[in-house]
Amino acid sequence: MHSGTLFLGVDGGGTRCRARLCAASGAWLGEGSAGPANIRRGMEPAFAAVLESGMACLRQAGLSPRDLPRVTACLALAGASEPAELAAAQRHQHPFGHVIVTSDAHAACVGAHGGRDGAVIVVGTGSIGWAELNGRQHRVGGWGLPVSDEGSGAWLGAEALRRVLWAHDGRLPWTGLLTNLFEEFDADPHAIVRWASAAAPRDFAALAPRLVAYALLNDPAAVELMRLAASHVDALAARLIAFGVKRVALTGGLATHIERWLSPETRHHLVAPAGDALDGALALARAGAGSAVDAMPRRSAR
């Protein structure tokens, strides 16, 4: 590996894209962020977010676009778990010297377990279970809304609005959460329908923090939804454990909020993640340049 090589790890999620730049020595050089980078929702916007976050890293490191050819990048992107999208992303033109494209779940698993065997359940805008075990990869769920991603922030937001409409119909009692959401749409069910028809998963997921807050107040609708979301995460965990996984890390924006609702069996297998998807992406970038996959980057004093 050339000492001038730069490594860029990118975690492109459904709500935002994060990037981290390291030197060949492993020293941390810069971080950046941008908008969503789910390639299923548009290849061009996703790669624009990748470049924006990557350039922010370079600027923070005192570098310029002239340094892009020195960069080996691992782009861990939401939507890259689908073969067609992955192939399109691999063909996409980019300014980096070398690129590895993978899914954000894969990078999260590598980061969570330092490249060792284990599983991860990502509970963020979407949800997915992923395991690395004896050289094989196992995926559970994560097929995207509206057919999958149960237990995720987007799923919670959609289910909450469904219950608002049920309450409006008289099929469900009103609660504080449902009333609050209904008032946001001026108590107009047709406004909910119009909004939902054009909303992206991240728009639904933006409702999830409110649901979490109401669950802490024991709002019946919010509590029911958190329990239901946890049951879906339990189902992902059970399948990963059935593959032979001993350690499961919970990651994503909703991870800390959903954990208390999980079953004892799931919590028995939970371990704290050793790193995040950016750590995993950087490890995969180093592996792509010929170094060991478990050579995790270290953060230098600044």
PLY file of the C-alpha trace (Angstrom):
ply
format ascii 1.0
element vertex 302
property float x
property float y
property float z
element edge 301
property int vertex1
property int vertex2
end_header
0.00 0.00 0.00
1.34 3.44 -0.94
1.79 5.79 2.02
-0.03 8.52 0.11
-3.21 6.47 -0.23
-6.31 7.95 1.37
-9.24 5.84 2.57
-12.81 7.08 2.47
-15.64 5.25 4.19
-19.18 6.25 3.28
-22.35 5.22 5.08
-25.17 6.20 2.74
-28.49 5.75 4.51
-32.07 6.57 3.71
-32.01 9.81 5.70
-28.42 11.02 5.46
-25.01 10.17 4.09
-21.94 10.22 6.36
-18.31 9.99 5.30
-14.99 9.62 7.09
-11.50 10.06 5.62
-8.35 8.38 6.96
-4.70 8.32 5.98
-2.89 5.09 5.13
-1.54 5.09 8.69
-5.11 4.93 10.00
-5.05 8.51 11.27
-8.43 10.25 11.15
-8.44 13.21 8.74
-12.01 14.44 8.40
-15.72 13.75 8.39
-18.63 15.06 6.36
-22.33 14.55 5.85
-25.00 15.22 3.26
-28.53 14.20 2.36
-29.89 10.68 1.78
-27.98 8.19 -0.37
-30.42 5.34 -0.96
-29.66 4.25 -4.51
-33.09 2.65 -4.86
-34.52 6.15 -4.56
-32.29 7.61 -7.27
-28.73 6.92 -8.34
-27.83 10.52 -9.19
-29.01 12.09 -5.91
-27.32 9.30 -3.95
-23.95 9.81 -5.64
-24.31 13.57 -5.32
-24.63 13.06 -1.55
-21.61 10.74 -1.58
-19.50 13.35 -3.37
-20.73 16.19 -1.17
-19.87 14.34 2.03
-16.56 13.14 0.60
-15.52 16.64 -0.45
-16.39 17.90 3.04
-13.88 15.36 4.38
-11.18 16.57 1.99
-11.74 20.21 2.89
-11.55 19.40 6.60
-8.25 17.62 5.95
-6.90 20.62 4.02
-7.00 18.70 0.74
-8.55 19.49 -2.64
-10.27 17.72 -5.56
-6.79 17.08 -6.98
-6.38 14.50 -4.20
-9.41 12.44 -5.25
-7.35 10.00 -7.38
-5.45 9.06 -4.19
-8.69 7.94 -2.55
-9.76 4.33 -2.18
-13.41 4.55 -1.19
-15.89 2.04 0.14
-19.41 3.25 -0.55
-21.78 1.41 1.77
-25.15 2.44 0.41
-28.76 1.75 1.27
-30.31 -0.12 -1.63
-27.05 -1.80 -2.64
-28.38 -5.08 -1.26
-30.44 -5.33 -4.47
-28.44 -6.86 -7.37
-29.63 -4.49 -10.09
-28.97 -1.38 -8.02
-25.59 -2.71 -6.89
-24.52 -3.37 -10.48
-25.66 0.10 -11.56
-23.78 1.71 -8.68
-20.62 -0.22 -9.59
-20.88 1.11 -13.16
-21.51 4.69 -12.07
-18.74 7.16 -12.87
-16.90 8.53 -9.86
-13.80 10.67 -9.25
-12.06 8.33 -6.79
-8.98 6.30 -7.55
-10.66 3.04 -6.57
-14.16 2.22 -5.33
-15.78 -0.71 -3.55
-19.58 -0.61 -3.44
-21.51 -2.62 -0.87
-24.63 -2.35 1.26
-24.81 -0.25 4.39
-25.86 -3.38 6.31
-22.68 -5.23 5.27
-20.48 -2.34 6.40
-22.45 -2.02 9.65
-21.84 -5.70 10.39
-18.11 -5.47 9.66
-17.86 -2.36 11.83
-19.94 -3.77 14.67
-17.79 -6.88 15.03
-14.40 -5.60 13.90
-14.46 -7.90 10.87
-15.16 -11.00 12.97
-18.19 -13.27 12.72
-21.41 -11.82 14.04
-24.70 -10.26 13.05
-26.21 -6.83 13.02
-29.78 -5.62 12.97
-30.01 -2.12 11.56
-33.08 -0.25 12.80
-33.07 3.19 11.24
-35.08 4.66 8.39
-35.33 1.05 7.20
-34.54 -2.25 8.88
-32.48 -5.29 7.94
-30.67 -8.20 9.54
-27.20 -9.14 8.28
-24.71 -11.79 9.39
-21.12 -12.65 8.53
-20.51 -16.27 9.50
-17.77 -18.67 8.41
-17.08 -16.70 5.26
-20.75 -16.53 4.25
-23.20 -13.65 4.33
-26.80 -14.00 5.46
-29.49 -11.40 4.92
-32.93 -11.23 6.54
-35.50 -8.58 5.58
-34.63 -5.12 4.37
-36.63 -5.36 1.16
-37.89 -1.80 1.44
-41.26 -0.16 1.91
-44.07 -0.88 1.38
-43.39 -4.64 1.37
-40.72 -4.87 4.11
-38.58 -2.90 6.61
-40.89 -3.82 9.48
-39.96 -2.25 12.80
-38.07 0.61 11.17
-38.62 4.33 11.59
-40.38 4.54 8.24
-42.60 1.57 9.10
-43.48 3.12 12.48
-44.42 6.42 10.83
-46.62 4.71 8.26
-48.30 2.53 10.89
-48.95 5.54 13.12
-50.72 7.36 10.28
-52.69 4.22 9.51
-53.97 4.30 13.10
-54.82 7.99 12.81
-57.11 7.10 9.93
-58.54 4.18 11.91
-59.32 6.56 14.77
-60.95 8.99 12.34
-63.10 6.12 11.07
-64.12 5.25 14.61
-62.32 1.90 14.51
-59.79 2.85 17.19
-59.88 5.15 20.23
-58.07 8.47 19.94
-54.85 8.84 21.94
-52.51 11.75 22.50
-50.19 10.55 19.76
-52.93 10.03 17.21
-54.54 13.37 17.98
-51.21 15.15 17.72
-50.48 13.61 14.32
-54.00 14.33 13.06
-53.71 17.98 14.04
-50.46 18.23 12.08
-52.56 17.54 8.99
-55.22 20.06 10.06
-57.50 17.19 11.12
-58.02 16.35 7.44
-57.75 12.65 6.52
-57.52 13.56 2.84
-54.40 15.61 3.59
-52.81 12.49 5.09
-53.63 10.51 1.96
-52.16 13.19 -0.31
-49.01 13.49 1.79
-48.47 9.74 2.05
-48.85 9.29 -1.71
-45.74 11.38 -2.34
-43.77 10.74 0.86
-40.41 8.96 0.87
-39.38 6.51 3.62
-37.36 9.24 5.34
-40.51 11.40 5.53
-42.37 8.62 7.34
-39.30 8.01 9.53
-39.34 11.66 10.60
-42.50 10.84 12.58
-40.80 8.09 14.59
-39.17 10.31 17.27
-42.60 11.63 18.22
-43.88 8.09 18.57
-40.91 7.19 20.80
-41.63 10.21 22.99
-45.30 9.31 23.37
-44.40 5.70 24.19
-42.39 7.00 27.16
-45.61 8.67 28.31
-47.42 5.32 28.03
-49.62 6.47 25.17
-51.55 3.29 24.25
-51.10 3.63 20.47
-47.41 4.44 20.78
-46.78 1.58 23.21
-48.59 -0.87 20.95
-46.51 0.21 17.97
-43.20 0.03 19.83
-44.07 -3.48 21.01
-45.07 -4.49 17.50
-41.86 -3.00 16.06
-39.83 -4.90 18.66
-41.58 -8.15 17.73
-40.42 -7.67 14.14
-36.87 -7.04 15.32
-37.14 -10.16 17.48
-38.12 -12.12 14.37
-35.05 -10.84 12.50
-32.86 -11.78 15.47
-34.38 -15.27 15.72
-33.58 -15.99 12.10
-30.00 -14.73 12.42
-29.50 -16.83 15.55
-30.86 -19.85 13.68
-27.98 -19.45 11.21
-25.61 -20.03 14.13
-24.82 -16.44 15.10
-23.84 -15.99 18.74
-23.48 -12.19 18.84
-25.98 -9.67 17.52
-25.36 -5.92 17.51
-28.22 -3.46 17.26
-27.48 -0.31 15.27
-29.31 2.55 13.60
-31.11 5.62 14.84
-33.85 3.66 16.61
-31.57 1.04 18.18
-31.43 2.53 21.68
-35.17 3.20 21.68
-36.26 -0.26 20.55
-33.91 -2.30 22.75
-36.00 -2.04 25.92
-38.98 -3.55 24.11
-37.13 -6.63 22.83
-37.63 -10.16 24.11
-35.25 -11.66 26.70
-34.00 -14.16 24.08
-32.97 -11.36 21.71
-31.36 -9.30 24.49
-29.40 -12.38 25.60
-27.55 -12.33 22.27
-27.02 -8.56 22.09
-23.52 -7.12 22.23
-22.40 -3.52 22.06
-21.12 -2.68 18.56
-17.34 -2.30 18.40
-17.70 0.31 15.67
-20.18 1.76 13.22
-20.82 1.47 9.49
-18.12 4.05 8.77
-15.57 1.91 10.61
-16.77 -1.06 8.57
-16.60 0.85 5.30
-13.06 1.99 6.06
-12.03 -1.57 6.90
-13.50 -2.76 3.60
-11.72 0.06 1.75
-8.42 -1.05 3.28
-9.19 -4.65 2.36
-9.91 -3.53 -1.19
-6.46 -1.96 -1.30
-4.85 -5.22 -0.19
-4.70 -4.83 3.60
-6.36 -7.08 6.15
-10.12 -6.68 6.56
-9.78 -6.35 10.31
-7.35 -3.42 10.11
-9.78 -0.98 11.67
-8.94 2.73 11.47
-7.97 4.59 14.59
-8.96 8.11 15.46
-5.96 10.35 16.00
-5.73 13.22 18.45
-6.36 16.52 16.76
0 1
1 2
2 3
3 4
4 5
5 6
6 7
7 8
8 9
9 10
10 11
11 12
12 13
13 14
14 15
15 16
16 17
17 18
18 19
19 20
20 21
21 22
22 23
23 24
24 25
25 26
26 27
27 28
28 29
29 30
30 31
31 32
32 33
33 34
34 35
35 36
36 37
37 38
38 39
39 40
40 41
41 42
42 43
43 44
44 45
45 46
46 47
47 48
48 49
49 50
50 51
51 52
52 53
53 54
54 55
55 56
56 57
57 58
58 59
59 60
60 61
61 62
62 63
63 64
64 65
65 66
66 67
67 68
68 69
69 70
70 71
71 72
72 73
73 74
74 75
75 76
76 77
77 78
78 79
79 80
80 81
81 82
82 83
83 84
84 85
85 86
86 87
87 88
88 89
89 90
90 91
91 92
92 93
93 94
94 95
95 96
96 97
97 98
98 99
99 100
100 101
101 102
102 103
103 104
104 105
105 106
106 107
107 108
108 109
109 110
110 111
111 112
112 113
113 114
114 115
115 116
116 117
117 118
118 119
119 120
120 121
121 122
122 123
123 124
124 125
125 126
126 127
127 128
128 129
129 130
130 131
131 132
132 133
133 134
134 135
135 136
136 137
137 138
138 139
139 140
140 141
141 142
142 143
143 144
144 145
145 146
146 147
147 148
148 149
149 150
150 151
151 152
152 153
153 154
154 155
155 156
156 157
157 158
158 159
159 160
160 161
161 162
162 163
163 164
164 165
165 166
166 167
167 168
168 169
169 170
170 171
171 172
172 173
173 174
174 175
175 176
176 177
177 178
178 179
179 180
180 181
181 182
182 183
183 184
184 185
185 186
186 187
187 188
188 189
189 190
190 191
191 192
192 193
193 194
194 195
195 196
196 197
197 198
198 199
199 200
200 201
201 202
202 203
203 204
204 205
205 206
206 207
207 208
208 209
209 210
210 211
211 212
212 213
213 214
214 215
215 216
216 217
217 218
218 219
219 220
220 221
221 222
222 223
223 224
224 225
225 226
226 227
227 228
228 229
229 230
230 231
231 232
232 233
233 234
234 235
235 236
236 237
237 238
238 239
239 240
240 241
241 242
242 243
243 244
244 245
245 246
246 247
247 248
248 249
249 250
250 251
251 252
252 253
253 254
254 255
255 256
256 257
257 258
258 259
259 260
260 261
261 262
262 263
263 264
264 265
265 266
266 267
267 268
268 269
269 270
270 271
271 272
272 273
273 274
274 275
275 276
276 277
277 278
278 279
279 280
280 281
281 282
282 283
283 284
284 285
285 286
286 287
287 288
288 289
289 290
290 291
291 292
292 293
293 294
294 295
295 296
296 297
297 298
298 299
299 300
300 301
